[in-house]
Amino acid sequence: MIYLDTAASYPLLPEVKECLIHAFDNTYANSASSHSLGEEVSYEINRVRELLANEIGAYPSEVIFTSGATESNNVAFKSLLLSEKGLEDKKHIVTTQIEHKCIFAITEYLVTLGYEVTYVKPNSDGLITVQSIKEAIRPDTALVSVMHVNNELGSVNPIEEIGQLCFENEILFHSDAAQSFQKVEIDVDDFNVDIMSFSAHKIGGPKGIGAIYIRDLRHRQLAPVIHGAGQEEGLRGGTVAAPLILGFGKAIEVFKSYYSDFSANQIKEKLLEKLSSLDIEFVENGINTLPHCISITFPKVDTETLVRDNENELCLAQGSACSSKEIEPSHVLTAIGLSRELADKTFRISFPINISEQDLDFLCTELLKHSQQT
Ligand SMILES: Cc1ncc(COP(=O)(O)O)c(C=O)c1O
């Protein structure tokens, strides 16, 4: 099987697997227990907290572990908007048309509580411009939320400039960094972000673990999304998932160096060269994209048959994983102006670290075979 869907989930890295096995065997005590084993677990969790904080230029006290980016996004919107002091009269949210679907589920819920939401359109290159955010903000805007890297295009948004704009206008700024963490440098101060969401399984870590960065967390009195016994600064109840956090920590340690080797291989460029040399018509969607991810429309390829004929050979995404079972075209592709027909003929190809040239050849041969049939 050729796995070309790492933006949906990265295969577990071998170092992480080894770490998880060891952690499940040894790091079983409850980190809230006061005996020596519990304290050891608590120490290990805080070591990973420090590691993550260092990677993004934050303080460890500003990092809370969650079950993943979906939960972090929930905390970002609900905990801050519903309990932050000074926001009582601010009921307007600015986000974008190309966010992960979980953001829309959260904003739809907030609308039922009286919030108004502006969904900013990307430009035709798939980027959210500072100007478009500037035009959307109002005196009653409480929060701006713009994803760092888009999960379907792999495009990197100008977070630093948007952060500056929010800072100047004293508006809270959240960015979903599920797709960018450890692939693009992040510095929460340079970016002027107040809140950022992370997920472990996008970098070869385990599923079910992630984190949220909240600037000056200890000086805020935030209501938790999950009420519990005071874990994670009282913001996220439930026994802390120590083995998963250690696995996340290992992924944070090792993923970056794998990714930089992979970037040097220029696999995306090789794919584009092969497509051109075979005269396969294609259009690349989005600019300023990451090296492992590409969204390509193949107007002459019968993509449906290609996927069906190769269901045991190729794992490819048409639209994002979370919406791939829906019949609707991808909301990201339609937001950048693709027709339904062209959206259906688009693949998001996201490479694993160990992709080979033979894998690319196989993909290109199949694309060629199925373009001749239309
Ligand atoms: C941009 C973005 N945000 C959020 C999520 C959800 O992350 P998780 O699976 O950790 O909840 C994903 C993954 O699908 C994503 O790509």
PDBQT file of the ligand as one rigid body, heavy atoms in Angstrom, charges set to zero:
ROOT
HETATM    1  C1  LIG A 401      -5.915  21.882  10.742  1.00  0.00    +0.000 C 
HETATM    2  C2  LIG A 401      -6.472  20.796  11.601  1.00  0.00    +0.000 A 
HETATM    3  N1  LIG A 401      -7.091  21.108  12.744  1.00  0.00    +0.000 NA
HETATM    4  C3  LIG A 401      -7.587  20.174  13.557  1.00  0.00    +0.000 A 
HETATM    5  C4  LIG A 401      -7.492  18.834  13.239  1.00  0.00    +0.000 A 
HETATM    6  C5  LIG A 401      -8.030  17.815  14.193  1.00  0.00    +0.000 C 
HETATM    7  O1  LIG A 401      -6.974  17.311  14.947  1.00  0.00    +0.000 OA
HETATM    8  P1  LIG A 401      -7.160  16.115  15.985  1.00  0.00    +0.000 P 
HETATM    9  O2  LIG A 401      -7.324  14.877  15.169  1.00  0.00    +0.000 OA
HETATM   10  O3  LIG A 401      -5.902  16.115  16.788  1.00  0.00    +0.000 OA
HETATM   11  O4  LIG A 401      -8.352  16.433  16.828  1.00  0.00    +0.000 OA
HETATM   12  C6  LIG A 401      -6.846  18.451  12.061  1.00  0.00    +0.000 A 
HETATM   13  C7  LIG A 401      -6.731  17.033  11.669  1.00  0.00    +0.000 C 
HETATM   14  O5  LIG A 401      -7.524  16.461  10.989  1.00  0.00    +0.000 OA
HETATM   15  C8  LIG A 401      -6.332  19.458  11.216  1.00  0.00    +0.000 A 
HETATM   16  O6  LIG A 401      -5.723  19.155  10.071  1.00  0.00    +0.000 OA
ENDROOT
TORSDOF 0
